Amino acid sequence: MTETETNLYDVVVLGAGPVGENVADRTRAAGLTTAVVESELVGGECSYWACMPSKALLRPVIARADARRLPGLRQAVQGPLDTEAVLARRNWYTGDWTDDGQVDWLRSIGADLHRGRGRLTGPRTVSVGDRVLTARHAVVVATGTRAALPALPGLADVRPWTSREATSAQSAPGRLVVVGGGVVATEMATAWQALGSQVTLLVRGKGLLDRMEPFAGELVAEALAEAGADVRTGTSVASVTRADGVVVVVTDTGERIEADEILFAVGRAPRTDDIGLETVGLEPGSWLAVDDSLRVDGTDWLYAVGDVNHRALLTHQGKYQARIAGAAIAARAAGTPLDRADPWSAHAATADHESVPQVVFTDPEAASVGLSLAEAEAAGHRVRAVDVDMSSVAGAGLYAEGYKGRARMVVDVEREILRGVTFVGPGVGELIHSATVAVVGQVPIARLWHAVPSYPTISEVWLRLLEAFRDN
């Protein structure tokens, strides 16, 4: 039997995705010795099967859609996309699913990489094969999530796509059924419909993107249908089988749909089922509840950062949390009160999980930050929704002929600050950071009047929103 090798570090991080990488970066910058454990590719889900490949697939789709809205350019882009070239560019952005560059970066900051599956074996200890890593100060769980699949009999035999297969496929299926109505479902339906698949989108609920304002899903559904996708709401999958390469889906109404592939995008589950949580009194497979310094409730050494704490399943939010956790770990290791921790790390003890920005890269794009009207009302805020048709903005008309879009700001009428903002329309993803600054900064409405948008840009929608608030 191989003698067990023991290594002592200040911090041990489980997971080398963007979140784990950022924790390592911050703790190493603070002078703490840090080990990172990864069983797959350094760079994680975002780099190889989520953010980067999906947006590489979608960018040509959106660029062509925008071009088709401009006289003088429309006729030049009527042909199909070069699917092979789009997939090749996607492959480049994933490094062809090799992680050499990210490994080099991790080593450049002075972190030690341990390949293999890491499991907690007790407080502050992690096993990786025959190695035992011991942490003086903190173990950080940054293992992310995996696609959740429904409990349909025989589903494993169907070999369904999850988000991983949808973003890494090397050819476009002739017919693709997409089950779900959230971000992954709508983005992948948008991408593969444009890349040559005939997409049927099956949505159990009443509409798409149900965590956003209702008009967001309505405009995205309308555009998908115009692009040729078959969008069916209020529809559930009763059974699915595969025979001779053909997938047969039977809906809850008994309708039969045939396809070449089926993608289930119906939710995510935490990757915590096999990391030894039971050895420290926690439930395997559970989401990990944390305080605002990202420390797991009931512990003084275990942190959970990113998707696993279920606050916001978004890479940028996970990286934000990583900066906070890194500052908190460094401050506690040095005996420094959290309110005196590094201010450049987002004030370690003040994580904001309400003002969360998100962009859905469909056509049209949908972007939001903070609370929707329904969420703000449910939280007990006295609010008013202010809506503007974005086609009323000169910059929108210049951006695209026949521009379709809508903007909403949710105003706290007692404090006259913004609780949330939503934009839907071509190009709105680049507007959302201005809204994020306004919401996170709790900028008074009276002060926003002095944030003058440049003319003629789509950002002038801010002026239209303020005018609508004043006049109603």
C-alpha positions in Angstrom: 0.0 0.0 0.0 1.3 3.4 -0.9 2.3 5.5 2.1 -0.1 8.4 2.5 1.4 11.7 1.7 0.4 14.7 3.9 0.6 18.3 2.8 -0.1 21.3 5.0 -1.5 24.5 3.5 -3.3 27.6 4.8 -6.2 27.1 2.4 -7.4 24.1 0.4 -9.9 24.8 -2.5 -12.1 22.1 -3.9 -12.8 23.0 -7.5 -10.7 24.8 -10.1 -13.4 26.6 -12.0 -13.4 30.4 -12.2 -14.7 30.6 -8.6 -12.0 28.3 -7.2 -9.4 30.1 -9.3 -10.4 33.5 -7.9 -10.4 32.2 -4.3 -6.8 30.9 -4.9 -5.8 34.2 -6.5 -7.0 36.3 -3.5 -5.6 34.0 -0.9 -2.2 33.7 -2.6 -2.1 37.6 -3.0 -2.6 37.8 0.8 0.4 35.6 1.3 -1.5 32.4 2.2 -0.3 29.0 0.9 -3.1 27.5 -1.2 -3.8 24.2 -2.8 -6.4 23.7 -5.5 -8.0 20.3 -6.1 -9.6 19.5 -9.5 -10.9 16.2 -10.9 -11.6 17.5 -14.4 -10.3 20.5 -16.4 -8.8 23.6 -14.7 -11.2 26.4 -15.7 -14.3 24.4 -14.9 -17.8 24.4 -16.3 -17.7 28.0 -17.5 -14.6 27.6 -19.6 -15.5 24.4 -21.4 -19.2 23.6 -21.2 -21.1 26.8 -20.3 -20.3 30.5 -20.6 -17.5 30.5 -23.1 -18.6 27.9 -25.6 -22.3 28.9 -25.5 -21.5 32.6 -26.2 -19.0 31.6 -28.9 -21.9 29.7 -30.6 -24.3 32.6 -30.1 -22.2 35.5 -31.1 -22.4 34.8 -34.9 -26.1 34.1 -34.5 -26.8 37.5 -32.9 -24.4 39.4 -35.3 -26.3 38.0 -38.3 -29.7 38.8 -36.7 -28.5 42.4 -36.2 -27.2 42.6 -39.7 -30.5 41.4 -41.1 -32.2 44.4 -39.5 -30.1 47.0 -41.4 -31.0 48.1 -45.0 -27.9 47.9 -47.1 -26.6 44.9 -45.2 -29.7 42.7 -45.0 -29.3 41.2 -48.5 -25.6 40.3 -47.9 -26.4 38.0 -44.9 -29.5 36.1 -46.1 -27.6 32.8 -46.5 -27.1 30.2 -43.8 -24.3 30.5 -41.2 -21.1 28.6 -41.8 -21.8 26.1 -39.1 -18.4 24.4 -39.4 -16.6 27.7 -39.0 -18.8 28.7 -36.0 -18.0 25.3 -34.3 -14.3 25.7 -35.0 -14.2 29.1 -33.4 -16.1 27.7 -30.4 -13.5 24.9 -30.2 -10.7 27.5 -30.1 -12.4 29.3 -27.2 -12.4 26.1 -25.2 -8.8 25.4 -26.0 -10.1 22.2 -27.7 -11.0 21.1 -24.1 -7.5 21.1 -22.9 -6.5 23.2 -19.8 -2.7 23.8 -20.3 -3.1 27.6 -20.3 -5.2 27.7 -17.2 -2.9 25.3 -15.4 0.0 27.6 -16.2 -1.9 30.6 -14.8 -2.7 28.7 -11.6 0.9 27.8 -11.1 2.0 31.4 -12.0 0.2 32.7 -8.9 1.9 30.2 -6.7 -1.0 27.8 -6.0 -0.4 24.1 -5.9 -2.7 22.0 -8.2 -3.7 18.5 -7.1 -5.4 16.4 -9.8 -8.0 14.0 -8.6 -11.3 13.8 -6.7 -11.1 15.7 -3.4 -13.1 14.5 -0.4 -13.4 16.0 3.1 -12.2 13.4 5.7 -12.9 15.6 8.7 -12.5 19.2 9.8 -9.8 21.0 7.7 -8.7 17.8 5.9 -9.1 16.7 2.3 -8.0 13.5 0.7 -7.0 13.3 -2.9 -6.1 9.7 -3.7 -3.2 8.8 -1.4 -2.6 12.4 -0.5 -4.0 14.1 2.6 -4.2 17.9 2.4 -4.6 19.8 5.7 -5.7 23.4 5.9 -4.6 25.7 8.8 -7.3 28.2 8.1 -10.0 27.2 5.6 -11.3 24.7 3.2 -13.3 26.2 0.3 -16.0 24.2 -1.6 -16.2 25.6 -5.1 -17.4 22.4 -6.9 -20.2 24.0 -8.8 -23.3 22.3 -10.2 -24.3 19.6 -12.7 -27.3 19.4 -14.9 -30.3 17.8 -13.2 -32.3 15.3 -15.1 -36.0 14.3 -14.6 -36.9 10.9 -13.2 -38.2 9.5 -16.5 -38.0 5.7 -16.9 -35.2 4.6 -19.3 -33.8 8.1 -19.7 -30.2 7.0 -19.4 -30.7 4.7 -22.4 -31.8 7.7 -24.5 -28.4 9.4 -23.9 -30.0 12.8 -23.7 -28.0 16.0 -24.1 -27.4 18.2 -21.1 -25.8 21.6 -21.2 -22.4 20.0 -21.7 -23.4 18.1 -24.9 -25.4 21.1 -26.2 -22.3 23.4 -26.0 -19.7 20.9 -27.2 -21.5 19.1 -30.0 -19.5 18.9 -33.2 -22.4 19.0 -35.6 -25.9 20.3 -35.7 -28.6 17.7 -35.3 -31.3 17.8 -37.9 -34.1 17.9 -35.3 -33.6 18.9 -31.7 -36.1 18.9 -28.9 -35.2 21.2 -26.0 -37.0 20.7 -22.7 -37.1 23.7 -20.4 -37.7 27.4 -20.6 -34.8 28.9 -18.7 -31.5 30.4 -19.7 -29.8 27.3 -21.1 -32.9 26.2 -22.9 -33.6 29.5 -24.6 -29.9 30.2 -25.5 -29.4 26.7 -26.9 -32.6 26.8 -28.8 -31.5 30.2 -30.3 -28.1 28.8 -31.2 -29.0 25.5 -32.8 -32.0 26.8 -34.7 -29.7 29.3 -36.4 -27.0 26.7 -36.9 -29.3 24.4 -38.9 -31.4 22.4 -36.5 -35.2 22.3 -36.5 -35.9 23.1 -32.8 -38.9 22.2 -30.8 -39.0 23.9 -27.4 -41.2 22.2 -24.8 -41.9 24.4 -21.7 -43.8 23.1 -18.8 -44.8 26.5 -17.5 -46.7 29.4 -19.0 -43.7 31.1 -20.6 -40.0 31.4 -21.0 -37.5 33.0 -18.6 -40.0 32.9 -15.7 -37.5 34.5 -13.2 -37.5 37.7 -15.2 -40.2 40.2 -15.9 -43.0 38.4 -18.0 -42.3 40.5 -21.1 -38.8 39.2 -21.4 -39.9 35.6 -22.0 -42.7 36.8 -24.3 -40.4 38.8 -26.6 -37.8 35.9 -26.7 -40.6 33.3 -27.5 -41.9 35.5 -30.3 -38.4 35.9 -31.8 -37.7 32.1 -31.6 -41.0 31.4 -33.4 -40.2 33.9 -36.1 -36.8 32.2 -36.5 -38.6 28.9 -37.2 -38.5 27.2 -33.8 -41.7 25.4 -32.6 -42.3 26.9 -29.1 -44.9 25.0 -27.0 -45.7 26.2 -23.5 -47.8 24.3 -20.9 -46.3 21.0 -22.2 -44.5 18.3 -20.2 -42.7 15.2 -21.3 -44.4 12.0 -20.3 -41.9 9.6 -21.9 -38.8 9.5 -24.1 -37.2 6.6 -25.9 -34.5 6.2 -28.6 -34.5 3.5 -31.3 -32.3 3.3 -34.3 -31.0 6.7 -33.5 -34.4 8.4 -33.4 -35.6 10.0 -30.2 -39.3 9.7 -29.6 -40.9 12.1 -27.2 -44.5 11.6 -25.9 -46.0 14.7 -24.2 -48.5 14.7 -21.4 -51.2 15.2 -24.0 -50.2 12.1 -25.9 -48.6 13.9 -28.8 -45.6 12.2 -30.4 -42.5 14.1 -31.5 -39.5 12.6 -33.3 -36.0 14.1 -33.1 -32.3 13.3 -33.6 -31.3 14.6 -30.1 -33.1 15.8 -27.0 -31.7 18.4 -24.6 -32.9 18.6 -21.0 -32.3 22.0 -19.5 -34.6 21.7 -16.4 -32.3 22.8 -13.6 -29.0 22.3 -11.8 -27.9 20.2 -8.8 -25.0 20.8 -6.5 -21.8 18.8 -6.9 -21.7 18.0 -3.2 -22.8 14.4 -3.2 -19.3 12.8 -3.1 -17.1 15.3 -1.4 -17.3 13.9 2.1 -19.8 16.3 3.7 -21.0 13.5 6.0 -17.6 13.6 7.7 -18.2 17.1 9.0 -21.9 16.7 9.8 -23.4 18.0 6.6 -25.8 16.3 4.2 -24.2 14.9 1.0 -25.7 16.3 -2.2 -27.1 19.4 -0.4 -26.8 23.1 -1.2 -24.5 24.7 1.4 -26.0 27.6 3.4 -23.5 30.4 4.1 -23.3 33.8 5.8 -22.3 37.0 4.0 -18.6 36.1 4.2 -19.4 32.8 2.4 -18.6 30.7 5.5 -20.8 27.7 5.9 -23.3 28.0 8.7 -22.2 26.3 11.9 -18.5 26.2 11.0 -15.5 28.4 11.5 -13.3 26.9 8.7 -15.5 25.7 5.8 -16.6 28.1 3.0 -18.9 27.5 0.1 -18.5 29.8 -2.9 -20.4 30.0 -6.2 -23.2 27.7 -7.3 -23.0 25.3 -4.4 -24.4 27.9 -2.0 -27.4 28.4 -4.3 -27.4 32.2 -4.0 -26.9 32.9 -7.7 -25.9 30.3 -10.2 -23.9 32.7 -12.3 -20.1 32.8 -13.0 -19.7 36.5 -12.4 -21.6 36.2 -9.0 -19.4 33.3 -8.1 -16.3 35.2 -8.8 -17.6 38.1 -6.8 -18.2 35.8 -3.9 -14.7 34.4 -4.3 -13.3 37.9 -3.9 -15.3 38.3 -0.7 -14.3 34.8 0.6 -10.7 35.4 -0.2 -10.7 38.7 1.8 -12.6 37.1 4.7 -10.2 34.2 4.9 -7.2 36.4 4.8 -8.6 38.8 7.4 -9.5 36.0 9.8 -6.1 34.4 9.3 -4.4 37.7 10.2 -6.8 38.3 13.1 -8.2 41.4 11.4 -11.9 42.4 11.9 -13.9 41.9 8.7 -15.0 45.5 8.6 -11.3 46.4 8.2 -10.6 43.8 5.5 -9.3 44.8 2.1 -11.8 47.3 0.6 -10.8 46.2 -2.9 -12.3 42.8 -2.2 -15.9 44.2 -2.0 -15.9 44.7 1.8 -15.5 41.1 3.0 -18.6 40.8 5.2 -21.1 42.6 3.0 -22.0 40.2 0.1 -25.0 41.5 -1.8 -27.2 38.6 -3.1 -30.2 40.8 -4.1 -28.7 43.1 -6.7 -27.7 40.3 -9.1 -27.1 41.2 -12.8 -27.7 38.7 -15.6 -27.7 38.7 -19.4 -29.5 36.0 -21.5 -27.8 36.0 -24.9 -30.8 35.2 -27.0 -32.2 37.2 -29.9 -33.3 39.6 -28.5 -31.1 39.8 -25.5 -32.7 39.9 -22.1 -30.8 41.6 -19.2 -31.9 42.3 -15.6 -30.5 43.3 -12.3 -32.1 43.3 -8.8 -35.7 42.5 -8.2 -38.6 42.1 -10.7 -41.8 43.9 -9.9 -43.3 40.7 -8.4 -40.2 40.0 -6.3 -40.1 43.5 -5.0 -43.8 43.4 -4.0 -43.3 39.9 -2.4 -40.4 41.4 -0.4 -42.7 44.0 1.1 -41.3 47.0 -0.8 -43.7 49.8 -1.9 -42.8 49.9 -5.6 -44.0 51.1 -9.0 -43.0 49.8 -12.3 -42.0 52.3 -15.0 -42.1 50.9 -18.6 -40.7 52.3 -21.9 -40.9 50.9 -25.4 -37.3 51.0 -26.5 -38.2 51.7 -30.1 -38.9 55.3 -28.9 -35.2 55.8 -28.4 -33.3 57.3 -31.4 -30.3 55.1 -30.8 -32.4 52.0 -31.0 -33.8 52.9 -34.4 -30.3 53.5 -35.6 -29.1 50.2 -34.2 -31.7 48.2 -36.0 -34.7 48.9 -38.3 -37.9 47.8 -36.7 -36.2 47.6 -33.3 -38.3 45.7 -30.7 -37.6 46.0 -27.1 -38.9 47.1 -23.7 -37.3 48.5 -20.6 -38.6 48.5 -17.0 -37.4 50.0 -13.8 -38.9 49.1 -10.5 -38.9 52.2 -8.3 -39.1 52.1 -4.5 -41.6 54.9 -4.1 -40.7 55.6 -0.4 -36.9 55.9 -0.9 -37.0 56.9 -4.6 -34.3 54.5 -5.5 -34.3 51.6 -8.0 -35.0 48.0 -6.8 -34.6 46.5 -10.2 -34.2 47.1 -13.9 -34.9 44.9 -16.9 -34.0 45.5 -20.6 -35.1 43.3 -23.5 -33.9 44.1 -27.0 -31.0 43.8 -29.4 -27.7 44.9 -27.8 -29.1 45.5 -24.3 -26.5 43.2 -22.6 -24.1 46.2 -22.7 -26.7 48.4 -20.9 -27.0 46.3 -17.8 -23.9 47.5 -16.0 -25.2 51.1 -15.8 -28.4 49.6 -14.2 -26.3 47.5 -11.8 -24.4 50.6 -10.6 -27.7 52.4 -10.1 -29.3 49.5 -8.2 -26.2 48.5 -6.1 -25.3 52.1 -5.4 -28.9 52.9 -4.4 -28.6 56.1 -6.5 -31.5 58.5 -5.8 -33.8 59.1 -8.7 -33.1 62.8 -8.4 -29.4 62.2 -8.9 -30.0 59.9 -11.9 -31.3 63.0 -13.8 -27.7 64.2 -13.9 -26.3 61.0 -15.4 -26.8 62.3 -19.0 -26.9 59.6 -21.7 -24.9 60.3 -24.8 -27.0 60.9 -28.0 -27.8 59.0 -30.1 -27.2 55.8 -28.1 -29.6 53.1 -26.8 -28.6 54.3 -23.3 -31.0 57.2 -23.8 -33.7 54.8 -22.7 -32.6 56.0 -19.2 -33.9 59.5 -19.9 -37.2 58.0 -21.3 -37.6 56.0 -18.1 -37.0 59.0 -15.8 -39.5 61.0 -17.9 -42.1 58.3 -17.6 -41.5 58.2 -13.8 -41.9 61.9 -13.5 -45.0 62.1 -15.7 -47.1 59.3 -14.2 
